[in-house]
């Protein structure tokens, strides 16, 4: 794993991007580092499809919430999964999620309650195993920017290019607090920071597929960089692979 500023960026990066070669690019990292903004921007610049794998866990969390099921009840969870169908529908660079024939609006999946439940079920091995083939089938055709927490380590170990974004907890909490406020979701900054720290611990210490950079991933610290700045740096690296 090498920091972005240690990657060799030479004049050949300035050439036009060769869009004829389609890559599978993974972007991993904890909450609040700007993964979604950068991933969507990257997909748009490259003309690729953006895959938000976290939304898959949120969609499943939404169904669990609707069914009032206990995700720790392995038998009940297995039954629920066996009766669940998730379909990914690409349109342009975006992907809509349909669960059991019902389209779920992104705002519904972005509530703090769903996010916390999604984080909890992400630590359950049978949930991760169930979602794995759905993600892999979707990305069989290259030209995908996949965002998540174990994209480069577990889901797509064969990815052409892997990035890992990180930032200071205080910076990430402030970003998430602002994001929630803009959506009209009222939470104190202290509560957001506490929830984010707890999620970091769950994600980084879970026994199955913990959050960590792939050894060949390029590390990007977004603490003091804007999304456009990060995007431009990443595009220079990508130009070497196209």
Backbone as numpy.savetxt, mean C-alpha at the origin, in Angstrom:
# Nx Ny Nz CAx CAy CAz Cx Cy Cz
19.70 -3.07 0.47 18.85 -1.87 0.47 19.73 -0.64 0.47
19.49 0.30 -0.46 20.29 1.51 -0.54 19.40 2.74 -0.46
19.85 3.77 0.30 19.09 5.01 0.31 19.04 5.60 -1.08
17.99 6.36 -1.36 17.81 6.91 -2.69 18.97 7.78 -3.11
19.54 8.54 -2.16 20.62 9.46 -2.54 21.94 8.76 -2.80
21.98 7.42 -2.56 23.19 6.66 -2.87 23.06 5.91 -4.19
21.90 5.97 -4.80 21.70 5.30 -6.07 22.37 6.12 -7.17
23.06 5.44 -8.07 23.75 6.13 -9.16 22.75 6.71 -10.14
22.65 8.04 -10.17 21.76 8.72 -11.09 22.63 9.48 -12.10
22.68 8.99 -13.32 23.56 9.56 -14.33 22.77 10.20 -15.45
23.47 10.71 -16.45 22.81 11.42 -17.53 21.82 10.56 -18.29
22.03 9.24 -18.28 21.09 8.42 -19.04 19.71 8.43 -18.41
19.60 8.89 -17.17 18.29 9.02 -16.55 17.47 10.12 -17.20
18.15 11.05 -17.88 17.46 12.20 -18.44 16.78 11.87 -19.76
17.06 10.68 -20.31 16.44 10.33 -21.58 14.95 10.10 -21.39
14.22 10.07 -22.45 12.79 9.82 -22.37 12.52 8.41 -21.87
11.50 8.27 -21.05 11.15 6.95 -20.51 10.65 6.05 -21.64
11.17 4.84 -21.69 10.75 3.87 -22.69 9.49 3.17 -22.21
8.35 3.64 -22.65 7.08 3.12 -22.16 6.74 1.74 -22.75
7.54 1.27 -23.70 7.25 -0.03 -24.32 7.54 -1.18 -23.35
8.45 -0.97 -22.40 8.76 -1.99 -21.41 7.92 -1.72 -20.16
7.17 -2.73 -19.73 6.25 -2.57 -18.61 6.82 -3.24 -17.37
6.93 -2.50 -16.30 7.53 -2.99 -15.07 6.47 -3.28 -14.00
6.86 -4.11 -13.06 6.09 -4.30 -11.83 6.89 -3.60 -10.74
6.32 -2.53 -10.19 7.01 -1.70 -9.20 6.27 -1.81 -7.87
7.01 -2.05 -6.80 6.38 -2.12 -5.48 6.82 -0.94 -4.63
5.88 -0.44 -3.83 6.16 0.66 -2.90 5.60 0.27 -1.54
6.49 0.01 -0.60 6.10 -0.40 0.74 6.45 0.70 1.75
5.89 0.55 2.96 6.20 1.50 4.02 5.05 1.62 4.99
5.29 2.23 6.15 4.25 2.39 7.15 3.25 3.47 6.76
2.22 3.65 7.57 1.20 4.66 7.31 1.78 6.06 7.43
1.28 6.95 6.58 1.63 8.36 6.69 2.91 8.79 6.01
3.51 7.90 5.21 4.75 8.28 4.53 4.50 8.86 3.14
3.24 8.85 2.72 2.91 9.38 1.40 2.86 8.32 0.32
2.73 7.05 0.71 2.72 5.97 -0.28 1.63 6.13 -1.32
0.42 6.43 -0.85 -0.73 6.50 -1.77 -0.54 7.62 -2.79
-0.17 8.80 -2.31 0.01 9.95 -3.21 1.10 9.68 -4.23
2.23 9.18 -3.75 3.35 8.91 -4.65 3.03 7.76 -5.60
2.41 6.71 -5.11 2.09 5.56 -5.95 1.12 5.93 -7.06
0.10 6.70 -6.70 -0.87 7.13 -7.72 -0.21 8.06 -8.74
0.64 8.95 -8.24 1.34 9.85 -9.15 2.28 9.11 -10.09
2.95 8.11 -9.56 3.87 7.31 -10.36 3.12 6.54 -11.43
2.00 5.93 -11.04 1.19 5.17 -12.01 0.70 6.09 -13.13
0.30 7.29 -12.78 -0.19 8.23 -13.79 0.92 8.65 -14.73
2.10 8.93 -14.18 3.23 9.35 -15.02 3.64 8.25 -15.99
3.59 7.00 -15.54 4.04 5.88 -16.35 2.93 5.28 -17.22
1.69 5.64 -16.92 0.57 5.02 -17.63 0.34 3.60 -17.15
0.66 3.33 -15.87 0.49 2.02 -15.27 -0.80 1.99 -14.46
-1.15 0.80 -13.98 -2.29 0.64 -13.09 -1.79 0.72 -11.65
-2.53 1.44 -10.82 -2.18 1.60 -9.41 -2.97 0.58 -8.58
-2.26 -0.27 -7.84 -2.90 -1.28 -7.01 -2.67 -0.94 -5.54
-3.73 -0.50 -4.86 -3.68 -0.22 -3.42 -4.08 -1.48 -2.68
-3.10 -2.27 -2.29 -3.41 -3.55 -1.66 -4.00 -3.37 -0.27
-3.70 -2.23 0.37 -4.30 -1.98 1.67 -5.81 -1.89 1.58
-6.31 -1.44 0.42 -7.76 -1.34 0.23 -8.42 -2.71 0.24
-7.68 -3.75 -0.14 -8.23 -5.10 -0.10 -8.50 -5.53 1.35
-7.56 -5.22 2.23 -7.75 -5.53 3.65 -8.88 -4.69 4.23
-8.99 -3.43 3.78 -10.07 -2.59 4.27 -11.43 -3.11 3.79
-11.46 -3.57 2.54 -12.72 -4.11 2.01 -13.16 -5.33 2.81
-12.19 -6.19 3.12 -12.52 -7.37 3.92 -12.91 -6.97 5.34
-12.23 -5.95 5.88 -12.58 -5.45 7.21 -14.00 -4.89 7.21
-14.36 -4.22 6.12 -15.71 -3.67 6.00 -16.75 -4.79 6.06
-16.49 -5.89 5.34 -17.44 -7.00 5.37 -17.51 -7.63 6.76
-16.38 -7.79 7.40 -16.36 -8.36 8.75 -17.17 -7.48 9.69
-17.02 -6.16 9.53 -17.78 -5.23 10.36 -19.28 -5.34 10.08
-19.63 -5.43 8.79 -21.03 -5.55 8.41 -21.65 -6.84 8.95
-20.86 -7.89 8.96 -21.36 -9.19 9.43 -21.27 -9.34 10.94
-20.64 -8.33 11.57 -20.42 -8.38 13.02 -19.72 -9.67 13.42
-18.77 -10.06 12.62 -18.02 -11.29 12.85 -16.79 -11.01 13.72
-16.40 -12.00 14.47 -15.18 -11.91 15.27 -14.03 -12.48 14.45
-13.09 -11.63 13.98 -12.02 -12.12 13.13 -11.08 -13.11 13.84
-11.13 -13.12 15.18 -10.29 -14.05 15.93 -10.91 -15.44 16.04
-12.17 -15.55 15.60 -12.83 -16.85 15.55 -12.47 -17.49 14.20
-11.48 -18.36 14.20 -10.93 -18.89 12.96 -11.96 -19.65 12.14
-12.86 -20.36 12.81 -13.88 -21.12 12.08 -14.86 -20.17 11.40
-15.33 -19.18 12.14 -16.26 -18.19 11.57 -15.58 -17.42 10.44
-14.31 -17.08 10.64 -13.56 -16.34 9.62 -13.40 -17.17 8.35
-13.10 -18.46 8.51 -12.94 -19.33 7.35 -14.24 -19.42 6.57
-15.35 -19.50 7.27 -16.67 -19.54 6.61 -16.93 -18.24 5.85
-16.62 -17.12 6.50 -16.83 -15.82 5.86 -15.98 -15.69 4.60
-14.71 -16.10 4.67 -13.83 -16.01 3.50 -14.33 -16.89 2.36
-14.85 -18.06 2.70 -15.32 -18.98 1.66 -16.54 -18.45 0.92
-17.23 -17.49 1.54 -18.43 -16.91 0.93 -18.18 -15.48 0.45
-16.93 -15.12 0.30 -16.57 -13.76 -0.10 -15.90 -13.76 -1.46
-16.28 -12.83 -2.29 -15.64 -12.66 -3.59 -15.19 -11.21 -3.74
-13.92 -11.01 -3.95 -13.37 -9.68 -4.20 -12.89 -9.61 -5.64
-13.35 -8.61 -6.36 -12.97 -8.42 -7.76 -12.32 -7.05 -7.91
-11.18 -7.01 -8.57 -10.48 -5.75 -8.85 -10.79 -5.33 -10.27
-11.32 -4.13 -10.43 -11.74 -3.64 -11.74 -10.91 -2.42 -12.14
-9.93 -2.61 -13.04 -9.10 -1.47 -13.45 -9.83 -0.57 -14.43
-9.65 0.73 -14.26 -10.13 1.70 -15.24 -9.13 2.84 -15.26
-8.37 2.92 -16.36 -7.27 3.86 -16.42 -6.19 3.43 -15.46
-5.68 4.39 -14.67 -4.65 4.05 -13.68 -5.27 3.59 -12.35
-6.58 3.74 -12.21 -7.23 3.42 -10.94 -7.84 2.01 -10.96
-8.09 1.51 -9.76 -8.72 0.19 -9.60 -9.86 0.31 -8.60
-11.04 -0.14 -8.99 -12.17 -0.18 -8.08 -12.27 -1.57 -7.46
-12.79 -1.61 -6.24 -12.93 -2.88 -5.53 -14.40 -3.23 -5.41
-14.72 -4.42 -5.86 -16.08 -4.93 -5.76 -16.06 -6.14 -4.83
-16.87 -6.10 -3.80 -16.93 -7.22 -2.86 -18.34 -7.79 -2.85
-18.42 -9.06 -3.20 -19.71 -9.76 -3.30 -20.68 -9.01 -4.22
-20.13 -8.50 -5.31 -20.96 -7.80 -6.30 -21.28 -6.37 -5.97
-20.80 -5.89 -4.84 -21.10 -4.51 -4.41 -19.85 -3.64 -4.50
-19.98 -2.50 -5.20 -18.88 -1.57 -5.30 -18.79 -0.75 -4.02
-17.59 -0.67 -3.44 -17.41 0.04 -2.18 -16.70 1.36 -2.45
-17.28 2.46 -1.99 -16.67 3.77 -2.17 -15.42 3.88 -1.31
-14.35 4.49 -1.86 -13.09 4.62 -1.10 -13.25 5.30 0.24
-14.13 6.32 0.33 -14.29 7.04 1.59 -14.83 6.13 2.69
-15.62 5.14 2.32 -16.15 4.20 3.30 -15.04 3.35 3.90
-14.03 3.06 3.09 -12.93 2.20 3.53 -11.84 2.95 4.26
-11.94 4.28 4.31 -10.87 5.09 4.89 -11.19 5.62 6.28
-12.24 5.13 6.91 -12.55 5.59 8.25 -11.54 5.01 9.24
-11.29 5.70 10.36 -10.34 5.18 11.35 -10.70 3.78 11.85
-12.02 3.52 12.00 -12.45 2.22 12.51 -12.10 1.09 11.54
-12.35 1.32 10.26 -12.02 0.31 9.26 -10.51 0.14 9.15
-9.77 1.25 9.23 -8.31 1.17 9.14 -7.74 0.34 10.28
-8.26 0.55 11.50 -7.77 -0.21 12.65 -8.11 -1.69 12.52
-9.33 -1.99 12.07 -9.73 -3.38 11.90 -8.92 -4.05 10.79
-8.66 -3.30 9.72 -7.85 -3.83 8.62 -6.45 -4.18 9.10
-5.89 -3.32 9.94 -4.56 -3.59 10.49 -4.56 -4.85 11.34
-5.64 -5.06 12.09 -5.73 -6.24 12.96 -5.84 -7.53 12.14
-6.70 -7.52 11.11 -6.87 -8.75 10.34 -5.67 -9.02 9.44
-4.87 -7.98 9.17 -3.68 -8.17 8.34 -2.66 -9.05 9.03
-2.78 -9.20 10.34 -1.86 -10.06 11.09 -2.33 -11.51 11.15
-3.50 -11.79 10.58 -4.05 -13.15 10.61 -3.57 -13.94 9.38
-2.83 -15.02 9.57 -2.25 -15.77 8.44 -3.27 -16.20 7.39
-4.46 -16.67 7.81 -5.41 -17.16 6.81 -5.97 -16.03 5.95
-6.03 -14.82 6.50 -6.46 -13.67 5.71 -5.40 -13.32 4.67
-4.16 -13.29 5.07 -3.08 -12.96 4.16 -2.97 -14.00 3.05
-3.12 -15.27 3.43 -3.05 -16.35 2.44 -4.20 -16.26 1.45
-5.38 -15.88 1.93 -6.56 -15.78 1.07 -6.42 -14.64 0.06
-5.83 -13.53 0.47 -5.70 -12.38 -0.42 -4.51 -12.47 -1.37
-3.54 -13.31 -1.04 -2.32 -13.39 -1.84 -2.57 -13.70 -3.32
-3.32 -14.76 -3.67 -3.53 -15.05 -5.10 -4.34 -13.96 -5.82
-5.21 -13.26 -5.11 -5.98 -12.18 -5.74 -5.03 -11.09 -6.22
-4.07 -10.74 -5.37 -3.10 -9.71 -5.71 -2.19 -10.17 -6.85
-1.72 -11.39 -6.77 -0.78 -11.88 -7.77 -1.42 -12.03 -9.14
-2.67 -12.50 -9.18 -3.35 -12.63 -10.47 -3.53 -11.27 -11.13
-3.83 -10.27 -10.34 -4.06 -8.94 -10.90 -2.79 -8.39 -11.56
-1.65 -8.69 -10.98 -0.40 -8.12 -11.48 0.35 -9.02 -12.45
-0.32 -10.04 -12.97 0.35 -10.93 -13.92 0.81 -10.18 -15.17
0.01 -9.20 -15.58 0.43 -8.35 -16.70 1.22 -7.18 -16.12
2.42 -6.94 -16.66 3.25 -5.87 -16.14 2.63 -4.50 -16.42
3.19 -3.49 -15.76 2.65 -2.15 -15.87 1.81 -1.84 -14.67
2.32 -2.24 -13.47 1.59 -2.07 -12.22 2.48 -1.41 -11.17
1.89 -0.46 -10.43 2.53 0.11 -9.24 1.73 -0.41 -8.05
2.32 -1.30 -7.27 1.62 -1.94 -6.15 2.09 -1.34 -4.84
1.13 -0.82 -4.08 1.43 -0.18 -2.80 0.96 -1.05 -1.65
1.79 -1.16 -0.62 1.37 -1.94 0.54 2.42 -1.97 1.63
2.50 -3.09 2.32 3.47 -3.24 3.40 4.39 -4.45 3.22
4.00 -5.38 2.35 4.87 -6.53 2.09 4.90 -6.85 0.60
4.74 -5.83 -0.22 4.71 -6.05 -1.67 6.04 -6.58 -2.18
7.13 -5.97 -1.75 8.43 -6.37 -2.26 9.02 -7.58 -1.57
8.54 -7.91 -0.38 9.09 -9.03 0.37 8.30 -10.32 0.20
6.98 -10.21 0.12 6.14 -11.41 0.10 5.27 -11.54 -1.15
4.51 -10.51 -1.46 3.53 -10.64 -2.54 4.20 -10.68 -3.90
5.14 -9.76 -4.15 5.82 -9.71 -5.45 7.33 -9.72 -5.28
7.90 -10.82 -4.79 9.36 -10.86 -4.60 10.11 -10.73 -5.91
9.42 -11.00 -7.04 10.06 -10.93 -8.35 9.91 -9.56 -8.99
9.42 -8.56 -8.26 9.18 -7.23 -8.81 10.44 -6.66 -9.47
10.24 -5.90 -10.53 11.37 -5.32 -11.25 12.08 -4.23 -10.46
11.32 -3.50 -9.65 11.88 -2.39 -8.89 11.10 -2.24 -7.59
11.83 -2.08 -6.49 11.20 -2.00 -5.18 11.64 -0.74 -4.44
10.66 -0.03 -3.90 10.93 1.14 -3.07 10.37 0.90 -1.68
11.02 1.49 -0.68 10.50 1.47 0.68 10.53 2.88 1.22
9.34 3.43 1.50 9.21 4.79 2.01 9.10 4.78 3.52
9.76 5.75 4.16 9.66 5.86 5.61 9.75 7.33 5.99
9.38 7.65 7.23 9.43 9.02 7.74 9.30 8.97 9.25
9.67 10.07 9.91 9.56 10.15 11.36 8.09 10.01 11.77
7.86 9.37 12.91 6.50 9.16 13.39 5.75 10.47 13.57
6.41 11.49 14.13 5.74 12.77 14.36 5.27 13.39 13.06
6.09 13.28 12.02 5.73 13.83 10.71 4.56 13.05 10.12
4.60 11.73 10.24 3.53 10.89 9.69 2.22 11.15 10.40
2.28 11.33 11.72 1.06 11.57 12.48 0.43 12.91 12.09
1.25 13.93 11.90 0.73 15.23 11.49 0.07 15.15 10.12
0.67 14.40 9.21 0.10 14.24 7.87 -1.25 13.52 7.95
-1.32 12.46 8.72 -2.55 11.71 8.81 -3.64 12.53 9.51
-3.25 13.29 10.52 -4.21 14.14 11.23 -4.81 15.17 10.28
-3.98 15.76 9.43 -4.45 16.73 8.45 -5.37 16.07 7.43
-5.02 14.88 7.01 -5.83 14.13 6.05 -7.21 13.82 6.61
-7.26 13.38 7.86 -8.53 13.07 8.51 -9.37 14.33 8.69
-8.73 15.43 9.04 -9.45 16.69 9.23 -10.08 17.15 7.93
-9.35 16.97 6.83 -9.87 17.37 5.53 -11.08 16.53 5.13
-11.15 15.31 5.66 -12.30 14.44 5.38 -13.45 14.67 6.37
-13.24 15.57 7.31 -14.26 15.82 8.29 -14.29 14.82 9.42
-13.19 14.05 9.58 -13.10 13.04 10.64 -12.27 13.62 11.78
-12.92 13.90 12.89 -12.28 14.59 14.00 -11.57 13.62 14.94
-10.26 13.77 15.04 -9.44 13.02 15.98 -8.30 13.92 16.43
-7.92 13.82 17.67 -6.82 14.64 18.16 -5.51 14.12 17.59
-4.53 15.02 17.50 -3.22 14.63 16.99 -2.59 13.56 17.86
-2.76 13.69 19.18 -2.20 12.69 20.10 -2.80 11.31 19.85
-4.11 11.27 19.59 -4.76 9.99 19.34 -4.27 9.38 18.03
-4.12 10.22 17.01 -3.62 9.73 15.72 -2.22 9.18 15.88
-1.37 9.90 16.62 0.01 9.44 16.83 0.02 8.12 17.60
-0.83 8.01 18.62 -0.90 6.78 19.42 -1.36 5.60 18.58
-2.39 5.80 17.76 -2.89 4.73 16.90 -1.85 4.32 15.86
-1.15 5.31 15.33 -0.14 5.02 14.31 1.03 4.25 14.91
1.44 4.63 16.12 2.53 3.92 16.79 2.14 2.47 17.08
0.88 2.27 17.50 0.40 0.92 17.78 0.37 0.08 16.50
-0.04 0.71 15.41 -0.10 -0.01 14.14 1.31 -0.35 13.66
2.25 0.56 13.86 3.64 0.28 13.50 4.13 -0.98 14.19
3.83 -1.07 15.49 4.28 -2.24 16.26 3.65 -3.51 15.71
2.33 -3.46 15.44 1.64 -4.65 14.90 2.24 -5.05 13.56
2.44 -4.07 12.69 2.92 -4.37 11.35 4.36 -4.89 11.34
5.21 -4.31 12.18 6.63 -4.65 12.16 6.96 -5.91 12.95
6.08 -6.31 13.86 6.39 -7.46 14.72 5.51 -8.67 14.47
4.55 -8.58 13.52 3.70 -9.75 13.29 4.55 -10.92 12.78
4.13 -12.10 13.14 4.91 -13.30 12.81 4.93 -13.58 11.31
3.85 -13.24 10.62 3.74 -13.51 9.18 3.94 -12.23 8.39
4.91 -12.23 7.50 5.16 -11.13 6.57 5.19 -9.76 7.26
6.10 -9.56 8.21 6.17 -8.26 8.89 6.62 -7.14 7.95
6.28 -5.91 8.32 6.69 -4.75 7.54 8.19 -4.55 7.67
8.89 -4.66 6.55 10.33 -4.42 6.52 10.75 -4.25 5.06
11.85 -3.55 4.81 12.29 -3.37 3.42 12.86 -4.67 2.85
12.59 -4.93 1.59 13.28 -6.01 0.90 14.76 -5.63 0.82
15.63 -6.63 0.80 17.06 -6.32 0.84 17.51 -5.51 -0.36
16.81 -5.64 -1.48 17.19 -4.90 -2.68 16.36 -3.63 -2.86
15.54 -3.29 -1.86 14.68 -2.10 -1.98 15.49 -0.82 -1.87
15.00 0.20 -2.52 15.60 1.53 -2.43 14.86 2.30 -1.35
15.59 2.75 -0.34 15.00 3.43 0.80 14.80 4.91 0.50
13.60 5.41 0.77 13.27 6.81 0.54 12.73 7.41 1.83
13.44 8.40 2.39 12.98 9.10 3.58 12.17 10.30 3.14
10.88 10.29 3.43 9.99 11.36 2.98 9.72 12.41 4.06
10.48 12.36 5.17 10.22 13.26 6.29 10.24 14.73 5.88
11.18 15.07 5.02 11.35 16.48 4.65 11.23 16.69 3.14
10.58 15.75 2.48 10.40 15.84 1.03 8.91 15.88 0.70
8.55 16.72 -0.25 7.16 16.74 -0.72 6.92 15.57 -1.65
5.66 15.24 -1.88 5.33 14.14 -2.79 5.90 14.38 -4.19
5.79 15.59 -4.77 6.37 15.81 -6.10 7.89 15.62 -6.11
8.57 16.01 -5.03 10.02 15.83 -4.97 10.38 14.35 -4.92
9.65 13.58 -4.12 9.90 12.15 -4.05 9.63 11.49 -5.40
8.55 11.90 -6.03 8.16 11.33 -7.32 9.24 11.58 -8.37
9.78 12.78 -8.41 10.81 13.11 -9.41 12.06 12.27 -9.18
12.45 12.10 -7.93 13.62 11.27 -7.62 13.41 9.83 -8.04
12.21 9.32 -7.79 11.91 7.93 -8.15 11.88 7.76 -9.66
11.37 8.75 -10.38 11.32 8.66 -11.83 12.72 8.57 -12.44
13.68 9.25 -11.82 15.06 9.18 -12.31 15.62 7.76 -12.17
15.29 7.12 -11.04 15.75 5.75 -10.85 15.06 4.80 -11.82
13.76 4.99 -12.00 12.99 4.12 -12.90 13.49 4.22 -14.33
13.94 5.40 -14.74 14.42 5.57 -16.10 15.57 4.63 -16.44
16.34 4.25 -15.43 17.45 3.30 -15.65 16.97 1.89 -15.96
15.73 1.58 -15.58 15.22 0.21 -15.75 14.36 0.08 -17.01
14.14 1.18 -17.69 13.25 1.14 -18.85 14.03 1.29 -20.15
